[in-house]
């Protein structure tokens, strides 16, 4: 008699969370520069501000993209459990 057991553990990192946290950080950094603005800023401070603003916009965009991808990935792998209450076929159609 042969008894076999197996165990599978999987994990997923949701990058959307990291992207939105980065967007929030970049926007706070840009806000600090804006609050201290006094018409005498040098080119380095303006470049820092622009970099933070661009980083905030790009990270917010990456958040949206990652969130959509994560939603569809969840639908394809767990349509039966993750999409209860939204209609029987929604998860299956997304998957």
Secondary structure, DSSP 8 states (H G I E B T S, - for coil): --------------HHHHHHHHHHHHHHHHHHHHHT--S---HHHHHHHHHHHHHHHHHHHHHHHHHHHHHHHHHHHHHHHHTTTS-TTHHHHH-
